[in-house]
């Protein structure tokens, strides 16, 4: 399986997810659409600071914005997160296969060593 996410979009997604404030914003948006001002209320920072976090999430395409009159409404967009999860799973499958092959090789070596006659020390 090949993941469709470009390296640039994957970088944006992982960078956006690296910050606990942005993860908290996404967690709130996972419950449903919310106004920017309502979304910013529980955070101990200015609306401007929250807006900067939102811009990072929008750049990573994790958040969609729509305007209704003067209101800016945000919603969670899971596509970029799904692409990042697929990329991680693809890497996990590759490394699992490599580690399984290494384990089989080491077990085969251990089995071959146990088949060799043991050397005995000098007799007394």
Residue pairs with C-beta under 8 A, 6 or more apart in sequence:
1 86
1 90
2 90
3 83
3 86
3 87
3 90
4 83
5 13
5 80
5 83
5 84
5 86
5 87
9 60
9 61
9 80
9 83
10 83
10 84
10 87
12 59
12 60
12 61
12 80
13 60
13 61
13 62
13 80
13 81
13 83
13 84
14 84
15 56
15 60
16 22
16 56
16 57
16 59
16 60
16 62
17 23
17 26
17 60
17 62
17 81
17 84
19 53
19 56
21 43
21 45
21 50
21 53
22 53
22 56
22 57
24 43
25 39
25 50
25 53
25 54
25 57
25 63
26 57
26 62
26 63
26 76
28 34
28 39
29 39
29 63
29 74
29 75
29 76
30 76
32 75
33 73
33 74
33 75
34 73
34 74
34 75
35 71
35 72
35 73
35 74
36 47
36 50
36 51
36 54
36 72
36 73
36 74
37 47
39 50
39 54
39 74
40 47
40 50
40 51
43 49
43 50
54 63
54 65
54 74
57 63
58 64
58 65
60 80
61 77
61 79
61 80
62 76
62 77
62 80
62 81
63 74
63 75
63 76
63 77
64 74
64 75
64 76
64 77
65 72
65 73
65 74
66 72
66 73
66 75
67 73
